[in-house]
Amino acid sequence: MPETLAPSVVTTEGFSLVASVIVPFLFKLLGALALWVVGGWLIQLAMRLLRRTLSRGALDATLASYLITILNALLRVVLVVAILGFFGIETASFAALLAGAGVAIGAAWSGMLGNFAAGVFLQLFRPINVGDYIQAGGTEGTVKEVGMFVTAITSPDNAIHYVGNVKLFGDNIVNYSEHPYRRVELVAQLDNTADVQRAIALLKDGLGSVPNQYEGMPADVEVLEFTERGPKLAVRPYTHTNHYWQVYFDTNRTIAEVLGKAGFPVPRIPVAMQSGGSN
């Protein structure tokens, strides 16, 4: 007959196992659970306070949301590492693994991270805003959206261009909406026989009928240069960016109508230029 352990011995060993292994593990599990709950509550509290603070500042809502999301994720990782350390698990290798993964992700997404960083600076320094008419990154048009990775620009032909923030922020930015008005650049070519002073007076008077010019800024009409065909006049009205093309086209039409009705001759190409062009 095999020997059987006495009931008292089994009870003592079982109690010893429970007391030395299971009970401490349960206490650690409860402690880890409490740490997760309290830590998560503190993180949420910190995020609410940070969101409230950022909403009162000049920081863009999109950028604030991205920053809060990233910070929340980082704090959650720190909390998990702290809980693992509470269980006695070696966290040095885990931290090294996270660091290696971060380096790998950064190398793979270098372009995306660069666009993100440029988007952050665009939001902080505000060289452009939604609705501004700009020229940057090889594109000209009205800013539709300043995103965290790309900026959407609607060109004059109503096409949307998505420009990477790195290219946009690294290029020269011309913001035509920064000031209340801008100058329309046009020229009027006169014939060598034309009366320059009369042409200037007629054009200044005719430009008064062009709508949406900037109040208090009369159009400039002056001699720009002299060419072989005759004097060239600079015709420069001022207007808000929203009316730029309307003023541009109306001014061109006014130049043609005023000079045509006044009987100014059409500029002729000199004979020397004609013979040179035919060779």
ABEGO torsion letter per residue (X at the ends): XBBBBBAAAAAAAAAAAAAAAAAAAAAAAAAAAAAAAAAAAAAAAAAAAAAAAAAABABBAAAAAAAAAAAAAAAAAAAAAAAAAAAGBBAAAAAAAAAAAAAAAAAAAAAAAAAAAAAAAAAAAGABBBGBBBBBGGBBEBBABBBAABBBBBBAAGBBBBBBAAAAAABBBBBAAABABBBBBBBBBBBAABBAAAAAAAAAAAAAABBGBBBGBBBBBBBABBBAAEBBBBBBBBBBAAAAAAAAAAAAAAAAAAAAAAGBBBBBBBAAAAAAAAX
